[in-house]
Amino acid sequence: MAGVSIATVSRAINEPTKVADATRRRVTDAIARTGYTTNAMARSLRMRRSNMILILAPDVGDPNFSNILVGLETEASKRGYGLLIGNTQNDPSRETDYLRFISSNQADGLILFTGHLPYGLSQSPPAARLPPMVAVNEPVIGKGVPFVGVDNFEGARVATEHLISQGHRRIAYIGHAPHREVSRLREEGYRAALAGAGLTADPRLVIDGDGTTESGRAAAELMFVRDALPTAFFCVNDATAMGVMIALNARRYELPRQFSIMGFDDISFASFLTPSLTTMKQPRHRMGEAAMDLLLALLAGEEPTSREVLLRAELIVRNSVSRPSNQ
């Protein structure tokens, strides 16, 4: 219909600057008249490239996930890539199932929110070629996987220093979990801030937590059982902080006059709690963009300038922190 070869049609679509204007117009007119669209599946089979990225997340309902996802999608779409989302629910069999997108060339690379290699990959022999991948939010320790996230140590140090600046000396840390890198780094930042102020962390004020609202509620109740009360709680995340607030409100304490609460993440409802939550804001949109930019560089065969990108968390001061009532 255009009066040119298949190869010329291909160039007119994929490399239009290499085709004469008159020829390109004839091809464009023929495309319009026929309603032709590229067969993406056939193209990916021929080129062994799908232009799709597989995202593995343990919980797509995590308040942090959606905003990071927006950043990932924004950067991917600029570069002609789409996203596939695998909600693993921390199930090894689901992780293995999702890897079929990689083995069948339906996805070119991986974004990991899981903090570990997918089960199917972690069982592969060391010599097996791993697909390009980037970890986001939670690093994959000891596997050489590039990482994009927030500087958890520095953010926690700033958060604890803010509580100290308000006169708090007995500060609890809720979220002790040495096996989780994010929790470990935030606890280290907390301890560093105390040490910098000449304070020692009271072991009775460091409580285990898995980052859920229930773990925060249970931790606050444990404080009363131990009869070792702080004047302020620094929580590993906002969900934990909400649990602490629920427990204290149930006991009719006045917040923040009797207890101050500090969170981390600045999830969407943090400003709607009563009192509104003082917290550390993660630059989630920028994290997503930076992670996708890093992965696409790896897919292009480029060596990134850095295999670890740490962004700064921002202190958001609201109403859940005040000076201790005895000052």
C-alpha atoms as one frame of an Amber mdcrd trajectory, in Angstrom:
protein
   0.000   0.000   0.000   2.882   2.388   0.749   4.865   1.108  -2.215   7.952
   0.307  -0.119   9.606  -2.803   1.315   8.921  -4.312   4.731  12.391  -3.148
   5.814  11.543   0.457   4.898   8.288   0.267   6.855  10.284  -0.993   9.842
  12.761   1.892   9.552   9.938   4.419   9.170   8.433   3.197  12.445  11.566
   2.603  14.503  14.138   4.990  12.986  12.068   7.689  11.215  15.011  10.089
  10.849  16.675   7.576   8.486  13.743   7.635   6.031  12.937  10.372   3.524
  10.022  12.614   4.498   7.908  11.635   1.498   8.437   7.911   2.177   7.676
   8.323   5.858   4.419  10.113   5.014   3.341   7.270   2.699   4.039   4.719
   5.433   2.224   6.820   8.037  -0.810   7.175   5.739  -0.864   3.402   5.165
  -0.678   2.772   8.905  -3.623   5.133   9.468  -5.736   3.514   6.732  -5.075
  -0.057   7.853  -5.124   0.526  11.638  -1.799  -1.315  11.870  -0.182  -1.690
  15.320   3.114  -3.334  16.217   2.790  -6.932  17.444   4.561  -6.455  20.752
   4.732 -10.170  21.549   6.275 -11.074  18.206   8.691  -8.193  18.516   9.797
  -9.253  21.991  10.332 -12.837  20.790  12.484 -11.633  17.914  14.497  -9.121
  19.936  14.481 -11.150  23.185  13.461  -7.947  24.930  10.000  -7.311  26.369
  10.429  -3.726  27.648   8.686  -4.854  30.833  10.024  -4.745  34.389   8.910
  -7.216  37.070   8.375  -5.793  40.559   8.331  -8.233  43.482   6.792  -6.873
  46.687   5.839  -8.788  49.848   2.778  -6.592  50.437   1.380  -4.201  47.836
  -0.850  -2.803  50.592   2.202  -1.373  52.393   1.605   2.399  52.638   5.148
   3.019  51.353   4.708   0.902  48.231   2.231   2.974  46.223   4.242   6.199
  46.209   7.470   4.394  45.313   5.526   2.632  42.552   4.468   6.001  41.106
   8.134   6.996  40.849   9.032   3.664  39.254   6.234   3.938  36.689   6.982
   7.585  35.900  10.597   6.851  35.009   9.791   3.576  33.228   7.163   5.144
  30.962   9.576   7.904  29.936  11.885   5.194  28.610   9.221   3.051  26.944
   8.947   0.392  29.648   5.911  -1.077  31.394   5.574  -2.745  34.796   4.430
  -6.148  36.031   3.650  -6.375  39.756   4.068  -9.579  41.751   2.534  -9.573
  45.239   4.597 -12.349  46.861   2.986 -12.297  50.334   6.341 -13.616  51.603
   5.540 -16.956  49.956   8.601 -18.655  48.351   6.411 -20.575  45.899   4.831
 -17.333  44.664   8.289 -15.809  44.175   9.318 -18.801  42.084   6.109 -18.593
  40.036   6.670 -14.929  39.236  10.173 -15.666  37.952   8.627 -17.310  34.883
   8.240 -13.786  33.503  12.043 -13.523  33.487  12.749 -17.026  32.141  10.182
 -16.631  29.337  11.484 -13.180  28.295   8.264 -11.485  29.402  10.280  -9.222
  31.709  13.795  -7.866  31.301  14.733  -6.975  34.874  13.667  -7.067  38.515
  12.822  -4.491  41.175  12.932  -6.128  44.618  11.062  -4.855  47.678  11.527
  -8.160  49.495  14.973  -7.685  51.041  16.200 -10.982  49.594  16.769 -12.714
  46.279  13.652 -14.464  44.952  13.550 -18.049  46.163  13.998 -19.480  42.663
  17.126 -17.382  42.116  18.599 -17.937  45.568  18.552 -21.684  44.895  20.383
 -21.321  41.564  24.035 -22.395  41.323  26.536 -19.542  41.846  27.536 -19.601
  38.184  23.953 -18.984  37.029  23.474 -15.641  35.318  21.172 -13.423  37.356
  18.906 -10.938  35.568  19.589  -7.217  36.113  17.942  -6.235  39.393  17.761
  -3.404  41.915  16.586  -3.564  45.533  14.391  -0.737  46.821  13.615   0.261
  50.404  15.061  -2.971  51.866  18.602  -3.966  50.780  19.606  -7.507  49.812
  22.556  -8.170  52.088  25.694  -9.852  50.785  24.513 -10.499  47.226  25.895
  -7.440  45.430  22.444  -6.235  44.395  22.358  -2.455  43.724  20.197  -0.641
  46.278  18.126   2.543  46.393  16.613   3.673  49.678  16.602   6.196  52.446
  19.591   6.735  54.759  17.987   4.918  57.701  20.859   5.481  60.120  20.972
   9.230  59.517  17.194   9.595  59.546  16.894   7.800  62.878  19.730   9.866
  64.332  17.966  13.088  63.321  14.652  11.828  64.751  16.202  10.932  68.101
  18.144  14.189  68.257  14.861  16.052  67.780  13.422  14.273  70.825  16.576
  15.059  72.807  16.364  18.712  71.760  12.892  18.834  73.317  14.341  17.729
  76.650  13.705  13.979  76.510  16.278  11.725  78.151  14.347   8.477  78.545
  13.546   7.577  74.946  12.220   4.164  73.970  12.967   2.494  70.645  10.137
   0.284  69.368  11.149  -1.983  66.500  14.217  -3.959  67.607  14.725  -6.566
  64.847  18.424  -7.309  64.158  17.583  -9.623  61.240  15.981  -6.751  59.318
  18.510  -4.294  57.930  16.156  -1.291  58.003  15.268  -1.870  61.657  18.904
  -2.482  62.589  20.099   0.736  60.953  17.334   2.809  62.550  18.215   1.382
  65.953  21.892   2.204  65.361  20.942   5.785  64.492  18.884   5.995  67.695
  21.796   4.706  69.788  24.263   7.055  68.070  22.096  10.083  68.878  21.837
   9.039  72.533  25.597   8.494  72.745  26.208  11.887  71.137  24.185  13.483
  73.933  26.008  11.539  76.637  23.040   9.208  77.200  22.929   5.421  77.412
  20.119   3.354  75.946  18.204   1.601  78.740  17.793  -2.059  77.609  14.309
  -2.061  79.114  13.305   0.694  76.684  14.388  -1.181  73.537  11.470  -3.379
  72.488  11.085  -5.892  69.659   8.683  -5.039  66.862   7.836  -6.196  63.351
   6.649  -2.822  62.042   2.929  -3.510  62.473   0.381  -1.470  64.409  -0.228
  -4.432  66.721   3.480  -4.683  67.567   3.440  -1.013  68.581   0.404  -1.518
  70.801   1.949  -4.613  72.413   5.267  -2.800  72.984   3.574   0.054  74.818
   1.701  -2.429  77.037   4.989  -4.207  77.781   6.423  -0.923  79.054   3.766
  -0.829  81.749   4.389  -4.469  82.681   8.110  -3.718  83.051   7.301  -0.532
  84.974  10.006   1.206  82.934   8.318   4.110  81.244  10.004   6.546  78.864
   8.961  10.120  78.242   9.140   9.611  74.468   8.789   6.756  71.995  10.808
   6.593  68.781   9.092   4.022  66.564  10.654   2.152  63.657   7.785   3.294
  61.415   4.494   5.166  61.474   2.374   2.015  61.734   4.204   1.115  64.952
   3.750   4.678  66.224   0.009   4.412  65.631  -0.098   1.227  67.721   1.718
   2.973  70.571  -0.755   5.863  70.390  -3.717   3.450  70.444  -2.383   1.800
  73.619  -1.706   5.104  75.381  -5.048   6.599  74.374  -6.802   3.484  75.720
  -5.133   4.171  79.079  -6.405   7.774  78.957  -2.980   9.373  78.710  -2.802
  12.861  77.279  -0.538  13.030  74.242   1.957  14.610  73.863   1.867  16.165
  77.337   2.527  12.856  79.084   4.241  10.927  76.274   5.781  12.116  72.999
   5.636   9.901  69.896   8.000   9.970  66.898   7.451   7.888  63.753   9.332
   7.207  60.527   8.046   7.163  56.903   5.320   9.872  56.868   2.633   7.632
  55.436  -0.565   9.211  54.167  -2.595   9.146  57.394   0.212  10.366  59.687
  -1.098  13.930  59.566  -4.654  12.790  60.418  -3.842  11.026  63.693  -4.663
  12.711  66.986  -2.261  14.233  67.757  -0.827  14.517  64.249   2.377  12.493
  64.025   5.859  13.988  64.013   7.895  11.736  61.745  10.683  11.358  59.190
   9.434  11.678  55.603  10.837   9.258  53.054  11.274  10.708  49.521   9.374
   7.739  48.087   8.670   9.171  44.623  12.357  10.007  44.127  13.334   6.560
  45.403  11.206   4.966  42.693  12.628   7.167  39.960  16.221   6.570  41.080
  15.702   2.798  41.282  14.221   2.579  37.795  16.942   4.822  36.368  19.583
   2.538  37.901  17.923  -0.636  36.595  17.526   0.714  33.064  21.207   1.702
  33.074  22.078  -1.891  33.965  19.803  -3.184  31.189  21.609  -0.902  28.729
  24.917  -2.452  29.764  26.117   0.681  31.527  28.167   0.583  34.712  26.401
   2.832  37.267  28.431   5.502  39.025  27.195   4.088  42.349  25.562   0.785
  43.244  24.012   2.285  46.376  21.847   5.395  46.341  20.852   6.739  49.768
  18.386   9.624  49.956  17.844  11.840  52.986  14.715  11.623  55.104  13.113
  14.931  56.099  11.996  15.776  59.643   8.273  16.616  59.626   7.314  18.388
  62.858   3.661  18.058  63.864   1.921  17.769  67.230   2.911  14.409  68.747
   6.184  15.669  70.288   6.529  18.259  73.045   8.737  18.880  76.031   8.345
  16.410  78.952   5.607  17.461  81.376   8.074  17.649  84.292  10.062  20.426
  82.568
